[in-house]
Amino acid sequence: MLTPFYRRAEFQGVPGRAVQPTRVPDHFQIHGEPGLRRNLILSHFKYTFPEYVGILRGTYVALDNGHALIDEDGELITINHSKDDITASKDINEHFITPAIQRQILGLNGRRNDLPLVQKAALLSHPYAQNFYHFCLDTVTKTRFLDEFDVDTVVIPPVCLAKTFQRDLLARTQAPRSVLPLNQPIRIKDPVLAHGYTSPAALFWLRQKTGFTQKPGARRVYIHRTNLSRSTAGDCIVQTADFAAFLEEFGFDTVDFGSGDLTMQQQIAMIDGAGIILGAHGASMTNIAFLNPPATIIELFGNRIFGGFMDIAANLDLRYHGIICEDFDGDANMIPDCGKLRALISSLI
């Protein structure tokens, strides 16, 4: 395992500030099987998570993916994630021991001092920065810590600038600091580094910085997922004839946020006036972060279990219903129980 930045003697900052879990409101309801998947959803609200924020003293080479620094002795230091994220830690460590990366590091020997030098800078990235949820609530929101430091420049890898929504959100949240694409290895002196989890502080910082909020109304909105960025099955609702009839019966408007080609403002405008939001668990539900009570969220869970959107709803005092699906197609996508959906919507209107 590579050394994380917050375990280095050169790190000066907060070594593990705890983020307290959100309390789940008593009126939140989880519908479906009472076993393991229900417990996994609710377990999201039982743990505290550490935040690591500070300055790594010295001059380091930053590689273009934004996940590691190289010290003067050639040692790799992982940044922008924590060992607490076991999957990310494993993936990143495996990436940096590949022959291609090792050759890149060896190729820097003897020309280190020829690389561009950046000072008064923070290096921003996240293992899942291509994902809409993680970019909005885990990546960009880490810059809320920078007001504690003298930072003029945010250095960011190209993967964090590839999509329209990423560039739009950075433009809305980073001024007056400049954003420097990490298109090549560079040297950074005394970089400011941060790792933080999605938290109430991150959520409200994002709302304040963007100024985006939507007034609830009478609209019923179904968020349809397409153009998935990940290949993992089980993320979608199967568009059965019965489900289409259900949407028509209750007057749902179908919206599709696409694959990152719309600005944040364009996306959020699509749910203006929504009183009920229905969608599959996944990054397309992220825009509920800009809703206000008394809007109601209905989230369908397949095999992927994570309580992040329930957490958003709890912090914004939105009404929430989670439905654990028990029927799947051959690709493990959810076949919704339209009888349960009809009964739930009828009870809400």
Phi and psi in degrees as GROMACS dihedral restraints (atoms count N, CA, C in turn):
[ dihedral_restraints ]
;  ai    aj    ak    al  type     phi  dphi    fc
    3     4     5     6     1   -77.6    20    10
    4     5     6     7     1   157.6    20    10
    6     7     8     9     1   -76.1    20    10
    7     8     9    10     1   124.0    20    10
    9    10    11    12     1   -75.4    20    10
   10    11    12    13     1   151.4    20    10
   12    13    14    15     1   -58.6    20    10
   13    14    15    16     1   -35.0    20    10
   15    16    17    18     1   -77.7    20    10
   16    17    18    19     1    -3.4    20    10
   18    19    20    21     1   -99.6    20    10
   19    20    21    22     1     0.8    20    10
   21    22    23    24     1   -82.6    20    10
   22    23    24    25     1   145.0    20    10
   24    25    26    27     1   -63.3    20    10
   25    26    27    28     1   -25.9    20    10
   27    28    29    30     1   -76.6    20    10
   28    29    30    31     1    -9.0    20    10
   30    31    32    33     1   -79.7    20    10
   31    32    33    34     1   125.1    20    10
   33    34    35    36     1  -120.3    20    10
   34    35    36    37     1   108.8    20    10
   36    37    38    39     1   171.0    20    10
   37    38    39    40     1  -155.8    20    10
   39    40    41    42     1   -85.9    20    10
   40    41    42    43     1   116.1    20    10
   42    43    44    45     1   -79.2    20    10
   43    44    45    46     1   -10.9    20    10
   45    46    47    48     1   171.4    20    10
   46    47    48    49     1    60.4    20    10
   48    49    50    51     1   -68.7    20    10
   49    50    51    52     1   125.6    20    10
   51    52    53    54     1   -78.8    20    10
   52    53    54    55     1   136.2    20    10
   54    55    56    57     1  -102.2    20    10
   55    56    57    58     1   116.5    20    10
   57    58    59    60     1   -74.7    20    10
   58    59    60    61     1   143.7    20    10
   60    61    62    63     1   -70.4    20    10
   61    62    63    64     1   154.8    20    10
   63    64    65    66     1   -78.2    20    10
   64    65    66    67     1   141.4    20    10
   66    67    68    69     1   -80.8    20    10
   67    68    69    70     1   131.7    20    10
   69    70    71    72     1   -78.3    20    10
   70    71    72    73     1   122.2    20    10
   72    73    74    75     1   -59.6    20    10
   73    74    75    76     1   144.8    20    10
   75    76    77    78     1   -62.2    20    10
   76    77    78    79     1   -27.1    20    10
   78    79    80    81     1   -83.8    20    10
   79    80    81    82     1    -5.3    20    10
   81    82    83    84     1   -68.0    20    10
   82    83    84    85     1   141.0    20    10
   84    85    86    87     1  -125.2    20    10
   85    86    87    88     1   135.8    20    10
   87    88    89    90     1  -112.5    20    10
   88    89    90    91     1   119.1    20    10
   90    91    92    93     1  -103.0    20    10
   91    92    93    94     1   137.9    20    10
   93    94    95    96     1   124.5    20    10
   94    95    96    97     1  -164.4    20    10
   96    97    98    99     1   -57.4    20    10
   97    98    99   100     1   141.4    20    10
   99   100   101   102     1   -88.1    20    10
  100   101   102   103     1     8.6    20    10
  102   103   104   105     1   -94.8    20    10
  103   104   105   106     1  -131.2    20    10
  105   106   107   108     1   -60.2    20    10
  106   107   108   109     1   -45.9    20    10
  108   109   110   111     1   -65.4    20    10
  109   110   111   112     1   -38.3    20    10
  111   112   113   114     1   -61.0    20    10
  112   113   114   115     1   -44.5    20    10
  114   115   116   117     1   -64.8    20    10
  115   116   117   118     1   -35.5    20    10
  117   118   119   120     1   -66.2    20    10
  118   119   120   121     1   -39.6    20    10
  120   121   122   123     1   -60.6    20    10
  121   122   123   124     1   -49.9    20    10
  123   124   125   126     1   -72.2    20    10
  124   125   126   127     1   -22.1    20    10
  126   127   128   129     1   -65.3    20    10
  127   128   129   130     1   -21.0    20    10
  129   130   131   132     1   -57.4    20    10
  130   131   132   133     1   -24.3    20    10
  132   133   134   135     1  -101.8    20    10
  133   134   135   136     1    14.1    20    10
  135   136   137   138     1  -110.3    20    10
  136   137   138   139     1    -5.4    20    10
  138   139   140   141     1  -115.7    20    10
  139   140   141   142     1   150.1    20    10
  141   142   143   144     1   -99.9    20    10
  142   143   144   145     1   147.5    20    10
  144   145   146   147     1  -124.6    20    10
  145   146   147   148     1   143.6    20    10
  147   148   149   150     1   -87.9    20    10
  148   149   150   151     1   146.2    20    10
  150   151   152   153     1  -110.2    20    10
  151   152   153   154     1   139.9    20    10
  153   154   155   156     1  -122.4    20    10
  154   155   156   157     1   117.0    20    10
  156   157   158   159     1  -139.4    20    10
  157   158   159   160     1   129.7    20    10
  159   160   161   162     1   169.3    20    10
  160   161   162   163     1  -166.1    20    10
  162   163   164   165     1  -110.5    20    10
  163   164   165   166     1   134.5    20    10
  165   166   167   168     1   -99.2    20    10
  166   167   168   169     1   102.2    20    10
  168   169   170   171     1   -68.4    20    10
  169   170   171   172     1   137.1    20    10
  171   172   173   174     1   124.0    20    10
  172   173   174   175     1  -178.1    20    10
  174   175   176   177     1  -115.9    20    10
  175   176   177   178     1   127.9    20    10
  177   178   179   180     1  -130.4    20    10
  178   179   180   181     1   155.9    20    10
  180   181   182   183     1   -95.1    20    10
  181   182   183   184     1   127.0    20    10
  183   184   185   186     1   -98.9    20    10
  184   185   186   187     1   126.5    20    10
  186   187   188   189     1   -80.9    20    10
  187   188   189   190     1   160.0    20    10
  189   190   191   192     1   -72.0    20    10
  190   191   192   193     1    -6.9    20    10
  192   193   194   195     1   -91.9    20    10
  193   194   195   196     1    -6.7    20    10
  195   196   197   198     1    74.0    20    10
  196   197   198   199     1    13.6    20    10
  198   199   200   201     1  -106.8    20    10
  199   200   201   202     1    -2.9    20    10
  201   202   203   204     1  -154.6    20    10
  202   203   204   205     1   154.7    20    10
  204   205   206   207     1  -120.7    20    10
  205   206   207   208     1   154.0    20    10
  207   208   209   210     1  -115.5    20    10
  208   209   210   211     1   124.7    20    10
  210   211   212   213     1   -83.0    20    10
  211   212   213   214     1  -177.0    20    10
  213   214   215   216     1   -63.4    20    10
  214   215   216   217     1   -24.1    20    10
  216   217   218   219     1   -93.1    20    10
  217   218   219   220     1     3.3    20    10
  219   220   221   222     1    85.8    20    10
  220   221   222   223     1     8.4    20    10
  222   223   224   225     1   -81.9    20    10
  223   224   225   226     1   138.6    20    10
  225   226   227   228     1   -83.7    20    10
  226   227   228   229     1   136.7    20    10
  228   229   230   231     1  -124.6    20    10
  229   230   231   232     1   121.6    20    10
  231   232   233   234     1   -80.8    20    10
  232   233   234   235     1   144.3    20    10
  234   235   236   237     1  -136.6    20    10
  235   236   237   238     1   165.5    20    10
  237   238   239   240     1    63.3    20    10
  238   239   240   241     1    19.6    20    10
  240   241   242   243     1  -158.7    20    10
  241   242   243   244     1   166.6    20    10
  243   244   245   246     1  -118.9    20    10
  244   245   246   247     1   154.0    20    10
  246   247   248   249     1   -62.4    20    10
  247   248   249   250     1   -17.6    20    10
  249   250   251   252     1   -66.1    20    10
  250   251   252   253     1   -25.0    20    10
  252   253   254   255     1   -89.5    20    10
  253   254   255   256     1    91.1    20    10
  255   256   257   258     1   -63.3    20    10
  256   257   258   259     1   -42.3    20    10
  258   259   260   261     1   -64.7    20    10
  259   260   261   262     1   -46.4    20    10
  261   262   263   264     1   -63.4    20    10
  262   263   264   265     1   -42.8    20    10
  264   265   266   267     1   -59.6    20    10
  265   266   267   268     1   -43.8    20    10
  267   268   269   270     1   -63.7    20    10
  268   269   270   271     1   -47.2    20    10
  270   271   272   273     1   -62.4    20    10
  271   272   273   274     1   -44.0    20    10
  273   274   275   276     1   -68.6    20    10
  274   275   276   277     1   -41.8    20    10
  276   277   278   279     1   -62.6    20    10
  277   278   279   280     1   -40.7    20    10
  279   280   281   282     1   -66.0    20    10
  280   281   282   283     1   -34.9    20    10
  282   283   284   285     1   -63.0    20    10
  283   284   285   286     1   -42.0    20    10
  285   286   287   288     1   -81.8    20    10
  286   287   288   289     1    -6.5    20    10
  288   289   290   291     1  -100.9    20    10
  289   290   291   292     1     6.2    20    10
  291   292   293   294     1   -71.6    20    10
  292   293   294   295     1   150.0    20    10
  294   295   296   297     1   -56.4    20    10
  295   296   297   298     1   -37.2    20    10
  297   298   299   300     1   -63.0    20    10
  298   299   300   301     1   -43.9    20    10
  300   301   302   303     1   -69.6    20    10
  301   302   303   304     1   -39.3    20    10
  303   304   305   306     1   -63.1    20    10
  304   305   306   307     1   -37.5    20    10
  306   307   308   309     1   -65.9    20    10
  307   308   309   310     1   -39.0    20    10
  309   310   311   312     1   -61.9    20    10
  310   311   312   313     1   -41.2    20    10
  312   313   314   315     1   -67.0    20    10
  313   314   315   316     1   -44.6    20    10
  315   316   317   318     1   -62.0    20    10
  316   317   318   319     1   -34.1    20    10
  318   319   320   321     1   -67.8    20    10
  319   320   321   322     1   -15.7    20    10
  321   322   323   324     1   -83.0    20    10
  322   323   324   325     1   -15.2    20    10
  324   325   326   327     1   -60.0    20    10
  325   326   327   328     1   132.5    20    10
  327   328   329   330     1    86.7    20    10
  328   329   330   331     1   -14.9    20    10
  330   331   332   333     1  -125.8    20    10
  331   332   333   334     1    15.1    20    10
  333   334   335   336     1   -55.2    20    10
  334   335   336   337     1   -46.8    20    10
  336   337   338   339     1   -71.6    20    10
  337   338   339   340     1    -8.5    20    10
  339   340   341   342     1   -86.6    20    10
  340   341   342   343     1   -10.9    20    10
  342   343   344   345     1   -73.5    20    10
  343   344   345   346     1   149.1    20    10
  345   346   347   348     1   -57.5    20    10
  346   347   348   349     1   143.6    20    10
  348   349   350   351     1  -110.9    20    10
  349   350   351   352     1   130.3    20    10
  351   352   353   354     1  -118.9    20    10
  352   353   354   355     1   136.2    20    10
  354   355   356   357     1  -125.3    20    10
  355   356   357   358     1   165.5    20    10
  357   358   359   360     1    51.6    20    10
  358   359   360   361     1    49.9    20    10
  360   361   362   363     1  -130.7    20    10
  361   362   363   364     1   151.8    20    10
  363   364   365   366     1  -112.8    20    10
  364   365   366   367     1   144.9    20    10
  366   367   368   369     1  -108.0    20    10
  367   368   369   370     1   117.2    20    10
  369   370   371   372     1  -113.5    20    10
  370   371   372   373     1   128.3    20    10
  372   373   374   375     1  -163.2    20    10
  373   374   375   376     1   178.7    20    10
  375   376   377   378     1  -159.5    20    10
  376   377   378   379     1   142.8    20    10
  378   379   380   381     1   -56.7    20    10
  379   380   381   382     1   -27.0    20    10
  381   382   383   384     1  -117.7    20    10
  382   383   384   385     1    36.2    20    10
  384   385   386   387     1   -66.3    20    10
  385   386   387   388     1   -17.6    20    10
  387   388   389   390     1   -77.5    20    10
  388   389   390   391     1   -16.2    20    10
  390   391   392   393     1   -82.3    20    10
  391   392   393   394     1   133.8    20    10
  393   394   395   396     1   -58.1    20    10
  394   395   396   397     1   -46.6    20    10
  396   397   398   399     1   -61.1    20    10
  397   398   399   400     1   -51.8    20    10
  399   400   401   402     1   -69.8    20    10
  400   401   402   403     1   -29.9    20    10
  402   403   404   405     1   -69.1    20    10
  403   404   405   406     1   -45.2    20    10
  405   406   407   408     1   -69.9    20    10
  406   407   408   409     1   -44.2    20    10
  408   409   410   411     1  -108.3    20    10
  409   410   411   412     1   -11.0    20    10
  411   412   413   414     1  -117.7    20    10
  412   413   414   415     1   -31.4    20    10
  414   415   416   417     1   -90.6    20    10
  415   416   417   418     1   -67.4    20    10
  417   418   419   420     1   -61.0    20    10
  418   419   420   421     1   -37.5    20    10
  420   421   422   423     1   -68.6    20    10
  421   422   423   424     1   -14.8    20    10
  423   424   425   426     1   -64.1    20    10
  424   425   426   427     1   -21.8    20    10
  426   427   428   429     1   -73.5    20    10
  427   428   429   430     1    -4.7    20    10
  429   430   431   432     1   -64.2    20    10
  430   431   432   433     1   -21.3    20    10
  432   433   434   435     1   -77.7    20    10
  433   434   435   436     1   -14.9    20    10
  435   436   437   438     1   -73.0    20    10
  436   437   438   439     1   -18.0    20    10
  438   439   440   441     1   -63.5    20    10
  439   440   441   442     1   -17.7    20    10
  441   442   443   444     1   -78.8    20    10
  442   443   444   445     1    -8.4    20    10
  444   445   446   447     1  -130.0    20    10
  445   446   447   448     1   165.6    20    10
  447   448   449   450     1   -89.8    20    10
  448   449   450   451     1    86.9    20    10
  450   451   452   453     1  -120.9    20    10
  451   452   453   454     1   122.6    20    10
  453   454   455   456     1  -100.6    20    10
  454   455   456   457     1   -26.0    20    10
  456   457   458   459     1  -133.0    20    10
  457   458   459   460     1   136.1    20    10
  459   460   461   462     1  -106.4    20    10
  460   461   462   463     1   115.8    20    10
  462   463   464   465     1   -91.2    20    10
  463   464   465   466     1   131.3    20    10
  465   466   467   468     1  -143.4    20    10
  466   467   468   469     1   137.8    20    10
  468   469   470   471     1   -70.3    20    10
  469   470   471   472     1   157.1    20    10
  471   472   473   474     1   -57.5    20    10
  472   473   474   475     1   -29.9    20    10
  474   475   476   477     1   -62.8    20    10
  475   476   477   478     1   -22.1    20    10
  477   478   479   480     1   -88.4    20    10
  478   479   480   481     1     3.2    20    10
  480   481   482   483     1  -125.7    20    10
  481   482   483   484     1     8.2    20    10
  483   484   485   486     1   -76.3    20    10
  484   485   486   487     1   -26.9    20    10
  486   487   488   489     1  -113.3    20    10
  487   488   489   490     1   154.8    20    10
  489   490   491   492     1   -57.6    20    10
  490   491   492   493     1   -45.7    20    10
  492   493   494   495     1   -65.0    20    10
  493   494   495   496     1   -31.2    20    10
  495   496   497   498     1   -67.6    20    10
  496   497   498   499     1   -48.8    20    10
  498   499   500   501     1   -63.2    20    10
  499   500   501   502     1   -38.9    20    10
  501   502   503   504     1   -63.9    20    10
  502   503   504   505     1   -45.9    20    10
  504   505   506   507     1   -68.6    20    10
  505   506   507   508     1   -37.8    20    10
  507   508   509   510     1   -63.7    20    10
  508   509   510   511     1   -41.3    20    10
  510   511   512   513     1   -62.7    20    10
  511   512   513   514     1   -34.2    20    10
  513   514   515   516     1   -79.9    20    10
  514   515   516   517     1   -21.8    20    10
  516   517   518   519     1  -113.6    20    10
  517   518   519   520     1   -16.6    20    10
  519   520   521   522     1  -100.3    20    10
  520   521   522   523     1   -17.1    20    10
  522   523   524   525     1   -58.5    20    10
  523   524   525   526     1   142.0    20    10
  525   526   527   528     1   -89.4    20    10
  526   527   528   529     1     7.3    20    10
  528   529   530   531     1   -69.6    20    10
  529   530   531   532     1   151.3    20    10
  531   532   533   534     1   -89.3    20    10
  532   533   534   535     1   153.5    20    10
  534   535   536   537     1  -109.6    20    10
  535   536   537   538     1   122.4    20    10
  537   538   539   540     1  -111.7    20    10
  538   539   540   541     1   114.3    20    10
  540   541   542   543     1   -65.7    20    10
  541   542   543   544     1   135.4    20    10
  543   544   545   546     1   -89.3    20    10
  544   545   546   547     1    71.9    20    10
  546   547   548   549     1   -82.4    20    10
  547   548   549   550     1    -9.2    20    10
  549   550   551   552     1  -155.4    20    10
  550   551   552   553     1   164.6    20    10
  552   553   554   555     1   -61.0    20    10
  553   554   555   556     1   136.7    20    10
  555   556   557   558     1  -135.2    20    10
  556   557   558   559     1   165.7    20    10
  558   559   560   561     1   -97.8    20    10
  559   560   561   562     1   139.7    20    10
  561   562   563   564     1  -127.4    20    10
  562   563   564   565     1   126.7    20    10
  564   565   566   567     1   -95.4    20    10
  565   566   567   568     1   128.4    20    10
  567   568   569   570     1    50.1    20    10
  568   569   570   571     1    55.6    20    10
  570   571   572   573     1   -65.2    20    10
  571   572   573   574     1   142.4    20    10
  573   574   575   576     1   -87.1    20    10
  574   575   576   577     1   128.7    20    10
  576   577   578   579     1  -127.2    20    10
  577   578   579   580     1   148.8    20    10
  579   580   581   582     1  -150.0    20    10
  580   581   582   583     1   141.8    20    10
  582   583   584   585     1  -132.1    20    10
  583   584   585   586     1   122.6    20    10
  585   586   587   588     1  -140.3    20    10
  586   587   588   589     1   149.3    20    10
  588   589   590   591     1   -92.3    20    10
  589   590   591   592     1   164.5    20    10
  591   592   593   594     1   -56.2    20    10
  592   593   594   595     1   129.8    20    10
  594   595   596   597     1  -149.8    20    10
  595   596   597   598     1   165.6    20    10
  597   598   599   600     1   -55.8    20    10
  598   599   600   601     1   -38.4    20    10
  600   601   602   603     1   -61.9    20    10
  601   602   603   604     1   -41.9    20    10
  603   604   605   606     1   -65.6    20    10
  604   605   606   607     1   -42.2    20    10
  606   607   608   609     1   -61.2    20    10
  607   608   609   610     1   -49.5    20    10
  609   610   611   612     1   -73.7    20    10
  610   611   612   613     1   -29.9    20    10
  612   613   614   615     1   -62.1    20    10
  613   614   615   616     1   -44.0    20    10
  615   616   617   618     1   -63.3    20    10
  616   617   618   619     1   -43.9    20    10
  618   619   620   621     1   -63.3    20    10
  619   620   621   622     1   -41.4    20    10
  621   622   623   624     1   -68.3    20    10
  622   623   624   625     1   -42.8    20    10
  624   625   626   627     1   -66.4    20    10
  625   626   627   628     1   -40.7    20    10
  627   628   629   630     1   -84.1    20    10
  628   629   630   631     1   -27.7    20    10
  630   631   632   633     1    74.9    20    10
  631   632   633   634     1     9.1    20    10
  633   634   635   636     1   -86.5    20    10
  634   635   636   637     1   121.9    20    10
  636   637   638   639     1  -147.1    20    10
  637   638   639   640     1   151.1    20    10
  639   640   641   642     1  -121.0    20    10
  640   641   642   643     1   136.7    20    10
  642   643   644   645     1   -79.8    20    10
  643   644   645   646     1   133.5    20    10
  645   646   647   648     1   -69.5    20    10
  646   647   648   649     1   152.9    20    10
  648   649   650   651     1  -147.0    20    10
  649   650   651   652     1  -148.9    20    10
  651   652   653   654     1   -99.0    20    10
  652   653   654   655     1    -4.0    20    10
  654   655   656   657     1   -66.4    20    10
  655   656   657   658     1   146.2    20    10
  657   658   659   660     1  -113.9    20    10
  658   659   660   661     1   122.1    20    10
  660   661   662   663     1  -121.1    20    10
  661   662   663   664     1   128.0    20    10
  663   664   665   666     1  -105.1    20    10
  664   665   666   667     1   124.1    20    10
  666   667   668   669     1   -92.8    20    10
  667   668   669   670     1   111.8    20    10
  669   670   671   672     1   -94.0    20    10
  670   671   672   673     1   130.7    20    10
  672   673   674   675     1   -96.1    20    10
  673   674   675   676     1   129.7    20    10
  675   676   677   678     1  -142.0    20    10
  676   677   678   679     1   174.1    20    10
  678   679   680   681     1    52.0    20    10
  679   680   681   682     1    49.1    20    10
  681   682   683   684     1   -64.0    20    10
  682   683   684   685     1   140.4    20    10
  684   685   686   687     1   -87.6    20    10
  685   686   687   688     1   -12.6    20    10
  687   688   689   690     1  -118.5    20    10
  688   689   690   691     1   150.5    20    10
  690   691   692   693     1   -92.0    20    10
  691   692   693   694     1    -4.5    20    10
  693   694   695   696     1   -62.9    20    10
  694   695   696   697     1   130.5    20    10
  696   697   698   699     1   -75.1    20    10
  697   698   699   700     1   164.0    20    10
  699   700   701   702     1    94.0    20    10
  700   701   702   703     1    10.1    20    10
  702   703   704   705     1   -92.1    20    10
  703   704   705   706     1   -13.1    20    10
  705   706   707   708     1  -116.2    20    10
  706   707   708   709     1   158.5    20    10
  708   709   710   711     1   -94.6    20    10
  709   710   711   712     1   128.1    20    10
  711   712   713   714     1   -68.9    20    10
  712   713   714   715     1   128.7    20    10
  714   715   716   717     1   -85.6    20    10
  715   716   717   718     1    73.1    20    10
  717   718   719   720     1   -73.7    20    10
  718   719   720   721     1   164.0    20    10
  720   721   722   723     1   -62.9    20    10
  721   722   723   724     1   -37.1    20    10
  723   724   725   726     1   -65.9    20    10
  724   725   726   727     1   -38.6    20    10
  726   727   728   729     1   -68.1    20    10
  727   728   729   730     1   -40.9    20    10
  729   730   731   732     1   -61.2    20    10
  730   731   732   733     1   -40.7    20    10
  732   733   734   735     1   -65.2    20    10
  733   734   735   736     1   -38.8    20    10
  735   736   737   738     1   -60.8    20    10
  736   737   738   739     1   -46.7    20    10
  738   739   740   741     1   -60.7    20    10
  739   740   741   742     1   -41.9    20    10
  741   742   743   744     1   -68.7    20    10
  742   743   744   745     1   -41.0    20    10
  744   745   746   747     1   -59.2    20    10
  745   746   747   748     1   -38.5    20    10
  747   748   749   750     1  -103.2    20    10
  748   749   750   751     1    10.7    20    10
  750   751   752   753     1    68.5    20    10
  751   752   753   754     1    37.1    20    10
  753   754   755   756     1   -76.9    20    10
  754   755   756   757     1   134.9    20    10
  756   757   758   759     1   -87.9    20    10
  757   758   759   760     1   130.8    20    10
  759   760   761   762     1   -93.6    20    10
  760   761   762   763     1   126.6    20    10
  762   763   764   765     1  -122.8    20    10
  763   764   765   766     1   152.8    20    10
  765   766   767   768     1  -137.1    20    10
  766   767   768   769     1   117.0    20    10
  768   769   770   771     1   -80.0    20    10
  769   770   771   772     1    -3.3    20    10
  771   772   773   774     1    75.2    20    10
  772   773   774   775     1  -154.3    20    10
  774   775   776   777     1  -118.9    20    10
  775   776   777   778     1    31.4    20    10
  777   778   779   780     1   105.3    20    10
  778   779   780   781     1     6.9    20    10
  780   781   782   783     1   -91.1    20    10
  781   782   783   784     1    -1.5    20    10
  783   784   785   786     1  -104.9    20    10
  784   785   786   787     1   148.4    20    10
  786   787   788   789     1   -70.2    20    10
  787   788   789   790     1   165.5    20    10
  789   790   791   792     1   -60.7    20    10
  790   791   792   793     1   -43.2    20    10
  792   793   794   795     1   -62.6    20    10
  793   794   795   796     1   -40.5    20    10
  795   796   797   798     1   -63.6    20    10
  796   797   798   799     1   -40.7    20    10
  798   799   800   801     1   -66.4    20    10
  799   800   801   802     1   -47.7    20    10
  801   802   803   804     1   -67.4    20    10
  802   803   804   805     1   -31.7    20    10
  804   805   806   807     1   -61.6    20    10
  805   806   807   808     1   -25.2    20    10
  807   808   809   810     1   -71.3    20    10
  808   809   810   811     1   -16.8    20    10
  810   811   812   813     1  -113.1    20    10
  811   812   813   814     1    17.0    20    10
  813   814   815   816     1   -60.9    20    10
  814   815   816   817     1   132.5    20    10
  816   817   818   819     1    78.0    20    10
  817   818   819   820     1    14.2    20    10
  819   820   821   822     1   -76.7    20    10
  820   821   822   823     1   129.7    20    10
  822   823   824   825     1  -100.9    20    10
  823   824   825   826     1   -27.7    20    10
  825   826   827   828     1  -132.9    20    10
  826   827   828   829     1   128.7    20    10
  828   829   830   831     1  -115.5    20    10
  829   830   831   832     1   125.9    20    10
  831   832   833   834     1  -120.2    20    10
  832   833   834   835     1   132.6    20    10
  834   835   836   837     1  -169.8    20    10
  835   836   837   838     1   166.4    20    10
  837   838   839   840     1   -78.7    20    10
  838   839   840   841     1   146.6    20    10
  840   841   842   843     1   -55.7    20    10
  841   842   843   844     1   130.1    20    10
  843   844   845   846     1   154.8    20    10
  844   845   846   847     1   175.6    20    10
  846   847   848   849     1   -59.2    20    10
  847   848   849   850     1   -25.1    20    10
  849   850   851   852     1   -65.7    20    10
  850   851   852   853     1   -13.3    20    10
  852   853   854   855     1   -85.2    20    10
  853   854   855   856     1    -2.1    20    10
  855   856   857   858     1   -57.5    20    10
  856   857   858   859     1   -34.7    20    10
  858   859   860   861     1   -69.0    20    10
  859   860   861   862     1    -4.8    20    10
  861   862   863   864     1   -64.5    20    10
  862   863   864   865     1   -14.6    20    10
  864   865   866   867     1   -63.0    20    10
  865   866   867   868     1   -12.8    20    10
  867   868   869   870     1  -111.4    20    10
  868   869   870   871     1    11.2    20    10
  870   871   872   873     1   -87.8    20    10
  871   872   873   874     1   169.1    20    10
  873   874   875   876     1  -133.6    20    10
  874   875   876   877     1   154.7    20    10
  876   877   878   879     1   -65.3    20    10
  877   878   879   880     1   152.3    20    10
  879   880   881   882     1   -99.6    20    10
  880   881   882   883     1    39.3    20    10
  882   883   884   885     1   -59.6    20    10
  883   884   885   886     1   151.1    20    10
  885   886   887   888     1  -114.9    20    10
  886   887   888   889     1   134.0    20    10
  888   889   890   891     1  -107.9    20    10
  889   890   891   892     1   130.5    20    10
  891   892   893   894     1  -120.8    20    10
  892   893   894   895     1   113.5    20    10
  894   895   896   897     1  -115.3    20    10
  895   896   897   898     1   126.4    20    10
  897   898   899   900     1   -96.7    20    10
  898   899   900   901     1   126.7    20    10
  900   901   902   903     1  -103.8    20    10
  901   902   903   904     1   133.5    20    10
  903   904   905   906     1  -103.3    20    10
  904   905   906   907     1  -129.5    20    10
  906   907   908   909     1   -81.9    20    10
  907   908   909   910     1   -18.2    20    10
  909   910   911   912     1   -86.9    20    10
  910   911   912   913     1   124.0    20    10
  912   913   914   915     1  -122.6    20    10
  913   914   915   916     1   124.4    20    10
  915   916   917   918     1  -164.1    20    10
  916   917   918   919     1   134.8    20    10
  918   919   920   921     1   -94.1    20    10
  919   920   921   922     1    16.7    20    10
  921   922   923   924     1   -60.5    20    10
  922   923   924   925     1   -38.7    20    10
  924   925   926   927     1   -79.2    20    10
  925   926   927   928     1   -31.1    20    10
  927   928   929   930     1   -63.0    20    10
  928   929   930   931     1   -37.0    20    10
  930   931   932   933     1   -64.5    20    10
  931   932   933   934     1   -43.8    20    10
  933   934   935   936     1   -59.2    20    10
  934   935   936   937     1   -47.3    20    10
  936   937   938   939     1   -60.3    20    10
  937   938   939   940     1   -39.8    20    10
  939   940   941   942     1   -64.3    20    10
  940   941   942   943     1   -43.1    20    10
  942   943   944   945     1   -71.2    20    10
  943   944   945   946     1   -26.8    20    10
  945   946   947   948     1   -96.4    20    10
  946   947   948   949     1     2.9    20    10
  948   949   950   951     1    60.2    20    10
  949   950   951   952     1    35.8    20    10
  951   952   953   954     1   -84.0    20    10
  952   953   954   955     1   154.3    20    10
  954   955   956   957     1   -79.4    20    10
  955   956   957   958     1   145.7    20    10
  957   958   959   960     1  -142.2    20    10
  958   959   960   961     1   136.6    20    10
  960   961   962   963     1  -133.5    20    10
  961   962   963   964     1   121.0    20    10
  963   964   965   966     1  -103.0    20    10
  964   965   966   967     1   131.1    20    10
  966   967   968   969     1  -115.6    20    10
  967   968   969   970     1   117.9    20    10
  969   970   971   972     1   -87.1    20    10
  970   971   972   973     1   111.1    20    10
  972   973   974   975     1   -77.3    20    10
  973   974   975   976     1   146.3    20    10
  975   976   977   978     1  -122.8    20    10
  976   977   978   979     1     1.5    20    10
  978   979   980   981     1  -126.2    20    10
  979   980   981   982     1   133.6    20    10
  981   982   983   984     1  -136.5    20    10
  982   983   984   985     1   155.2    20    10
  984   985   986   987     1   -87.3    20    10
  985   986   987   988     1  -172.5    20    10
  987   988   989   990     1   -64.8    20    10
  988   989   990   991     1   -18.8    20    10
  990   991   992   993     1   -99.8    20    10
  991   992   993   994     1    12.5    20    10
  993   994   995   996     1    68.7    20    10
  994   995   996   997     1    19.0    20    10
  996   997   998   999     1   -81.8    20    10
  997   998   999  1000     1   154.4    20    10
  999  1000  1001  1002     1   -77.6    20    10
 1000  1001  1002  1003     1   130.5    20    10
 1002  1003  1004  1005     1  -100.9    20    10
 1003  1004  1005  1006     1   107.3    20    10
 1005  1006  1007  1008     1   -70.8    20    10
 1006  1007  1008  1009     1   147.1    20    10
 1008  1009  1010  1011     1   -84.9    20    10
 1009  1010  1011  1012     1    97.1    20    10
 1011  1012  1013  1014     1   -70.2    20    10
 1012  1013  1014  1015     1   -22.8    20    10
 1014  1015  1016  1017     1   -64.1    20    10
 1015  1016  1017  1018     1   -44.0    20    10
 1017  1018  1019  1020     1   -66.2    20    10
 1018  1019  1020  1021     1   -38.8    20    10
 1020  1021  1022  1023     1   -64.5    20    10
 1021  1022  1023  1024     1   -42.4    20    10
 1023  1024  1025  1026     1   -62.7    20    10
 1024  1025  1026  1027     1   -42.9    20    10
 1026  1027  1028  1029     1   -64.0    20    10
 1027  1028  1029  1030     1   -40.0    20    10
 1029  1030  1031  1032     1   -67.1    20    10
 1030  1031  1032  1033     1   -47.6    20    10
 1032  1033  1034  1035     1   -63.3    20    10
 1033  1034  1035  1036     1   -40.2    20    10
 1035  1036  1037  1038     1   -61.7    20    10
 1036  1037  1038  1039     1   -33.1    20    10
 1038  1039  1040  1041     1   -75.7    20    10
 1039  1040  1041  1042     1   -17.4    20    10
 1041  1042  1043  1044     1   -94.7    20    10
 1042  1043  1044  1045     1   -18.9    20    10
